[in-house]
């Protein structure tokens, strides 16, 4: 699982990440508590998956100015 700590635009982030697929990788929201969003993924390299999602969000017109953290949920 990966997590995103995002204080704003959580609905937009959830919608984007739930629908995001690349090279067969998929993501699905598992839990949301405060500003922490946890996503299940079929990725084997979780660090790479977290970085991929972070970069994909920043590539969006609405995500370019967002400040958030992405990492691996242990």
Rosetta blueprint (number, residue, H / E / L):
1 X L
2 X E
3 X E
4 X E
5 X E
6 X L
7 X L
8 X L
9 X L
10 X H
11 X H
12 X H
13 X H
14 X H
15 X H
16 X H
17 X H
18 X H
19 X L
20 X L
21 X E
22 X E
23 X L
24 X L
25 X E
26 X E
27 X E
28 X E
29 X E
30 X E
31 X E
32 X E
33 X E
34 X L
35 X L
36 X E
37 X E
38 X E
39 X E
40 X E
41 X E
42 X L
43 X L
44 X L
45 X L
46 X H
47 X H
48 X H
49 X H
50 X H
51 X H
52 X H
53 X H
54 X H
55 X H
56 X H
57 X H
58 X H
59 X L
60 X L
61 X L
62 X L
63 X L
64 X L
65 X L
66 X L
67 X L
68 X L
69 X E
70 X E
71 X E
72 X E
73 X L
74 X L
